[in-house]
Amino acid sequence: MTRSRPSFIRLPRASLAAAFLIALAAVPTPAQTPAKTLFGAAKEPAPLASRAIGSYARGCLAGAAPLPVDGAAWQVMRLSRNRNWGHPVLIGLIERIATGARSEGWNGLLVGDLAQPRGGPMTSGHASHQIGLDADIWLTPMPNRTLSTSERENISATSMLKEGVREVDPNIWTPAHAALIRRAAKQPETARIFVHPAIKKALCESAGNDRGWLRTVRPWWGHYYHFHVRISCPAGSEGCKNQTPPPAGDGCGKELDWWLSDAPWTPTKPGEKPKPKTPLSMADLPGECRMVVDASAVTAPVQSAPAQSAPMPRSRPVR
């Protein structure tokens, strides 16, 4: 008995070519790969001259410098994230704030996220922190000992808020907290400080006649266990885009009243989950960021975690 030969369907050459093109289109190209995957994979900074490129939420960082994980007056938290990188001007500012804060009762500072080694969109969490000019500083004082790696991963920062209301807790919030934020806001490099509206209110009430620095302190969602320092574009950072300066005044009037009302915290459509945003691609970033991400080999991609969604207000305030 002879063995039967399998039958094949012969496709016209045009159909084969079309099938090949369809399969090829399904393979992600570097332009389609989310930029956060490429930047999140980099473990070392780009070996280029230090330069912040683009805007705070759409850019990258060349020649980043690391904030030492243990300093004379600070310790870096969440080491596994590898986000203790920034423009050298930001690194110098953090060191100066931390050292100066000792005169105001702080043993030292616990420092959260700065930027990834090459900046760019983060694998999780922040929309900004992309060009090495943003830093999160915890409002929990540094203990008088060196924290272990495990402690830095698992210790939670302390909320400054009284539960159930938009007010600081007087048993937690102290004049030392206000002095630290005032010190950071008064630095010449500082463009903005982001804090929870309740913290802004507490600062407004205790500032006295020295109120010029309050313009720099901006209310924003979250930021009740840390404050966010943002500096202006440093000299030599061609292509870096500064944010529009805050409105004139101390920001303690009607604008703050709005933040303390229910409006910013009420979803536009209750019960409806916000649609996830499309991740930024390399095409969304300045062209120089391709040079930054390709400056040397990167390691395997980091798995991203979904960012937490927050209810959005009916009208967007000035940040």
C-alpha positions as CSV (number, residue, x, y, z in Angstrom):
1,M,0.0,0.0,0.0
2,T,1.5,3.3,-1.0
3,R,1.7,6.1,1.5
4,S,-0.5,9.1,0.5
5,R,1.2,12.4,0.2
6,P,-0.2,15.3,2.2
7,S,-2.1,17.9,0.3
8,F,-1.2,21.6,0.4
9,I,-3.2,24.6,-0.6
10,R,-1.3,26.6,-3.1
11,L,-1.8,30.3,-2.6
12,P,-1.1,32.9,-5.3
13,R,2.1,34.8,-4.8
14,A,0.2,38.0,-4.2
15,S,-1.7,36.4,-1.3
16,L,1.6,35.1,0.2
17,A,3.1,38.6,0.0
18,A,0.0,40.1,1.7
19,A,0.2,37.5,4.5
20,F,3.8,38.3,5.1
21,L,3.2,42.0,5.3
22,I,0.4,41.4,7.8
23,A,2.6,39.3,10.0
24,L,5.4,41.8,9.8
25,A,3.1,44.6,10.8
26,A,2.2,42.6,14.0
27,V,5.8,42.6,15.2
28,P,6.5,45.7,17.3
29,T,9.1,48.1,15.9
30,P,11.3,50.4,18.1
31,A,9.0,53.3,17.2
32,Q,6.0,51.3,18.5
33,T,7.6,50.0,21.6
34,P,6.5,52.1,24.6
35,A,9.2,54.5,25.5
36,K,8.9,53.5,29.2
37,T,10.0,50.0,28.2
38,L,13.2,51.3,26.6
39,F,14.0,53.8,29.3
40,G,13.0,51.5,32.1
41,A,15.5,48.9,30.8
42,A,18.5,51.2,31.1
43,K,20.5,50.5,34.3
44,E,23.2,53.2,33.7
45,P,23.1,56.8,32.6
46,A,23.9,57.8,29.0
47,P,27.6,58.6,28.8
48,L,26.9,62.1,27.4
49,A,27.2,65.6,28.6
50,S,24.7,66.4,31.3
51,R,21.5,67.8,29.7
52,A,17.8,67.9,30.5
53,I,16.0,67.4,27.2
54,G,12.3,68.3,26.5
55,S,9.6,69.0,29.1
56,Y,9.0,67.5,32.6
57,A,6.5,65.0,31.3
58,R,7.8,64.4,27.8
59,G,11.6,64.2,27.6
60,C,14.8,62.4,28.7
61,L,18.1,63.0,30.6
62,A,21.6,62.8,29.3
63,G,24.7,62.5,31.6
64,A,22.7,61.9,34.7
65,A,24.4,61.9,38.1
66,P,23.4,59.6,41.0
67,L,22.3,60.9,44.4
68,P,24.4,58.7,46.8
69,V,22.1,56.2,48.5
70,D,23.7,57.2,51.9
71,G,24.7,60.8,52.5
72,A,25.7,63.0,55.4
73,A,22.1,64.1,55.8
74,W,19.9,61.8,53.7
75,Q,19.1,58.3,52.7
76,V,17.5,57.1,49.4
77,M,14.4,55.0,49.7
78,R,13.0,52.2,47.3
79,L,16.4,51.3,46.0
80,S,15.0,48.6,43.7
81,R,13.5,51.2,41.5
82,N,16.9,52.7,40.5
83,R,15.4,56.2,40.5
84,N,18.0,58.1,42.4
85,W,19.3,59.8,39.2
86,G,19.1,63.5,38.2
87,H,20.7,66.4,36.5
88,P,23.8,67.4,38.6
89,V,22.1,70.7,39.5
90,L,19.2,68.8,41.1
91,I,21.6,66.5,43.0
92,G,23.5,69.4,44.4
93,L,20.2,71.1,45.4
94,I,19.0,68.0,47.3
95,E,22.3,67.7,49.2
96,R,22.1,71.4,50.1
97,I,18.5,71.2,51.3
98,A,19.2,68.1,53.4
99,T,22.3,69.6,55.0
100,G,20.6,72.9,55.7
101,A,17.5,71.3,57.2
102,R,19.6,70.1,60.1
103,S,19.5,73.6,61.5
104,E,15.7,73.3,61.6
105,G,15.5,70.1,63.6
106,W,15.9,67.5,60.9
107,N,18.3,64.7,61.5
108,G,18.2,64.1,57.8
109,L,15.9,63.5,54.9
110,L,14.4,60.4,53.3
111,V,14.5,60.8,49.5
112,G,12.0,59.1,47.2
113,D,12.0,59.1,43.4
114,L,14.1,61.4,41.2
115,A,14.5,60.0,37.7
116,Q,15.6,56.8,35.9
117,P,19.2,56.6,34.8
118,R,18.3,58.1,31.4
119,G,15.1,59.8,32.5
120,G,12.2,59.3,30.1
121,P,8.8,57.9,30.9
122,M,8.8,55.7,34.0
123,T,7.7,52.1,34.0
124,S,5.1,53.0,36.8
125,G,3.8,55.8,38.8
126,H,4.9,59.3,37.6
127,A,3.9,61.2,34.5
128,S,6.7,63.7,35.1
129,H,10.2,63.0,36.6
130,Q,11.4,62.5,33.0
131,I,14.2,65.0,32.6
132,G,16.1,64.8,35.9
133,L,14.7,68.0,37.4
134,D,12.0,66.5,39.8
135,A,12.5,64.9,43.2
136,D,10.2,63.6,45.9
137,I,11.3,64.2,49.5
138,W,9.5,62.4,52.3
139,L,7.9,64.3,55.2
140,T,9.0,61.4,57.5
141,P,12.3,62.3,59.2
142,M,15.3,60.2,58.7
143,P,16.2,58.0,61.7
144,N,19.5,58.3,63.4
145,R,20.7,55.1,61.9
146,T,21.3,53.6,58.5
147,L,18.2,51.8,57.2
148,S,18.6,48.3,55.7
149,T,17.7,47.6,52.1
150,S,14.6,45.7,53.3
151,E,13.5,48.7,55.4
152,R,13.9,51.1,52.5
153,E,11.6,48.9,50.4
154,N,8.9,48.3,53.0
155,I,8.7,51.3,55.4
156,S,5.7,53.5,54.6
157,A,5.9,57.3,54.7
158,T,3.7,59.0,57.2
159,S,0.6,60.9,56.0
160,M,0.4,64.5,57.3
161,L,-3.5,64.5,57.1
162,K,-6.2,64.1,59.7
163,E,-8.3,61.1,58.7
164,G,-11.6,62.0,56.9
165,V,-10.9,65.7,56.4
166,R,-8.8,68.0,54.3
167,E,-6.6,69.2,57.1
168,V,-3.2,68.4,58.5
169,D,-3.1,66.4,61.7
170,P,-1.7,68.8,64.4
171,N,-0.3,65.7,66.2
172,I,1.9,64.9,63.1
173,W,2.4,68.2,61.3
174,T,5.0,70.4,62.9
175,P,6.8,73.8,62.4
176,A,9.8,71.7,61.2
177,H,7.8,70.4,58.3
178,A,6.8,73.9,57.3
179,A,10.4,75.1,57.7
180,L,11.7,72.3,55.4
181,I,9.3,73.1,52.6
182,R,10.0,76.9,53.0
183,R,13.7,76.1,52.7
184,A,13.2,74.1,49.5
185,A,10.9,76.7,48.0
186,K,13.4,79.5,48.6
187,Q,16.2,77.9,46.7
188,P,17.0,79.9,43.5
189,E,16.8,76.7,41.3
190,T,13.3,75.8,42.5
191,A,10.5,76.4,40.0
192,R,7.7,74.7,42.0
193,I,6.9,72.6,45.1
194,F,3.9,70.3,44.9
195,V,2.0,69.5,48.1
196,H,-1.4,68.4,49.2
197,P,-3.9,71.3,49.4
198,A,-4.2,70.8,53.2
199,I,-0.5,71.2,53.5
200,K,-0.7,74.4,51.4
201,K,-3.4,75.7,53.7
202,A,-1.2,75.0,56.8
203,L,1.7,76.8,55.2
204,C,-0.5,79.8,54.3
205,E,-1.7,80.0,57.9
206,S,1.7,79.9,59.5
207,A,3.8,81.9,57.0
208,G,3.3,85.3,58.7
209,N,4.7,88.3,56.7
210,D,7.3,86.3,54.8
211,R,5.0,85.1,52.0
212,G,6.8,85.5,48.7
213,W,7.9,81.8,48.6
214,L,4.3,80.6,48.9
215,R,3.8,81.4,45.2
216,T,6.1,78.5,44.4
217,V,4.2,76.0,46.5
218,R,1.4,74.5,44.4
219,P,-1.5,72.4,45.6
220,W,-2.0,69.1,43.8
221,W,-3.5,65.6,44.3
222,G,-1.6,63.2,46.5
223,H,1.6,64.7,48.0
224,Y,0.4,64.2,51.6
225,Y,3.3,62.1,52.7
226,H,6.0,63.8,50.6
227,F,6.6,67.0,48.7
228,H,7.7,67.2,45.1
229,V,10.6,69.6,44.2
230,R,10.8,70.8,40.6
231,I,13.7,72.9,39.4
232,S,14.1,75.2,36.4
233,C,16.0,74.2,33.3
234,P,19.7,74.4,34.1
235,A,22.2,76.3,32.0
236,G,23.5,74.3,29.1
237,S,20.3,72.2,28.7
238,E,19.4,73.3,25.2
239,G,15.9,72.1,24.3
240,C,14.8,71.9,27.9
241,K,11.3,73.5,28.3
242,N,10.5,75.4,31.5
243,Q,6.9,75.3,32.9
244,T,5.0,78.6,32.8
245,P,5.7,80.5,36.1
246,P,2.9,80.2,38.7
247,P,0.3,82.9,38.9
248,A,1.2,86.0,40.9
249,G,0.3,86.1,44.5
250,D,0.7,83.6,47.4
251,G,-2.0,81.2,46.1
252,C,-3.8,81.3,49.5
253,G,-7.1,82.7,48.3
254,K,-9.8,81.5,45.9
255,E,-7.6,79.0,44.2
256,L,-6.9,77.2,47.4
257,D,-10.6,77.4,48.4
258,W,-11.4,75.5,45.3
259,W,-8.8,72.8,46.1
260,L,-10.3,72.4,49.6
261,S,-13.8,72.0,48.2
262,D,-15.4,68.8,46.9
263,A,-14.9,69.8,43.2
264,P,-11.4,68.5,42.6
265,W,-12.2,65.1,44.3
266,T,-15.5,64.4,42.6
267,P,-15.3,62.2,39.4
268,T,-16.8,63.7,36.3
269,K,-18.8,60.5,35.8
270,P,-19.2,58.6,39.0
271,G,-18.8,54.9,38.6
272,E,-17.1,55.1,35.3
273,K,-13.4,54.1,35.2
274,P,-11.1,56.5,33.3
275,K,-9.8,55.1,30.1
276,P,-6.1,54.1,30.3
277,K,-3.8,56.5,28.4
278,T,-1.8,55.3,25.5
279,P,1.8,55.0,26.6
280,L,4.3,57.5,25.1
281,S,6.4,56.2,22.2
282,M,9.8,57.4,21.1
283,A,8.0,59.4,18.4
284,D,6.3,61.4,21.2
285,L,9.7,62.5,22.7
286,P,12.3,64.9,21.4
287,G,14.5,63.4,18.7
288,E,17.6,63.6,20.8
289,C,16.1,61.1,23.2
290,R,16.7,58.4,20.7
291,M,20.4,59.2,21.0
292,V,20.1,59.1,24.8
293,V,18.4,55.7,24.9
294,D,20.8,54.2,22.3
295,A,24.0,55.6,23.8
296,S,25.0,52.1,25.0
297,A,23.4,48.7,25.4
298,V,20.4,48.4,27.7
299,T,19.3,45.3,29.7
300,A,16.1,43.3,29.6
301,P,12.9,45.3,29.8
302,V,11.4,46.0,33.2
303,Q,7.8,44.9,33.7
304,S,5.6,47.9,34.3
305,A,3.0,48.2,37.0
306,P,-0.2,50.0,36.2
307,A,-0.4,53.6,37.6
308,Q,-3.1,54.3,40.1
309,S,-5.9,56.3,38.7
310,A,-7.3,59.3,40.4
311,P,-10.6,61.1,40.0
312,M,-10.3,64.1,37.8
313,P,-12.0,67.5,38.3
314,R,-14.5,69.1,36.0
315,S,-12.0,71.9,35.1
316,R,-8.2,71.7,35.1
317,P,-6.5,74.0,37.6
318,V,-3.2,75.7,37.1
319,R,-0.4,73.4,38.3
